């Protein structure tokens, strides 16, 4: 009898494509993707070029479903489809970020963010935008709440990875918090997503200078519980980028970041390249900085 080996041997021989395929399939657990849509899409993929074209087609189609659901007054269906479309566009963005094609990258990123905004707007007021004051400007953020009651709740702050999409944080952490009656706050810090692609900022090693204004913006809100400290979770802890901190810890003021971590971008073709976000040489070794 034939044995299916997709999970033991992978969907693709290319380890980078296989990693990404497993990632987007895994987001189905909280509605961040649909298993059927993912499997139908990866069947059309043979290399990086077809990866981008296949996911662009799927994202465009699913975004169209979302628009039609919204026009028909089906906000729940619209939100579900917008979230999936945002994650499918993120597959395109991540692939394009490895190329020198900024116009295509920005086009795909803005399609991704438009879909994410559609997901936020379809929540009947449960999810709200929150700009965090930061060094004379602001960081774009979203407070994802169980409902629009404004009830005071514990809040999980989720910091993204070096190249992760903000929509990917829904399945990774935010959905679980919201399902348990917590708020979840997701945002773009310097060197991440919109702050990198559109505002050209870079990572910084003293991430407490980013997390402090984020916490300040949250604790002043009536819908964020002030007893104890908001909890934080970080996708960046797994990347080895400067500014990493323990992956799940209570926040306290002025937690110092280890200065000796260098960036280790993942993917078989990126091990010897400088990280576009933090400009650190991607050696995968500890720096001599102290």
Secondary structure, DSSP 8 states (H G I E B T S, - for coil): -----HHHH-S-SSHHHHHHHHHHHHGGGGTSS-HHHHHHHHTT-SSHHHHHHHHHHHHHHHHHHHHHHHHTT-HHHHHHHHHHHHHHHHHHHHHHTTSS-HHHHHHHHHHHHHHHHHHHHTTTTSEEEEEEEETTEEEEEEEE-SSSS---B-EEEEE--SS--TTHHIIIIIHHHHHTT-EEEEE--TTSHHHHHTT-----S-THHHHHHHHHHHHTSTTB--SS--EEEEGGGGTT-TT---SEEE--TT----TT------STT-TTSB-TTT--B--SS--S--
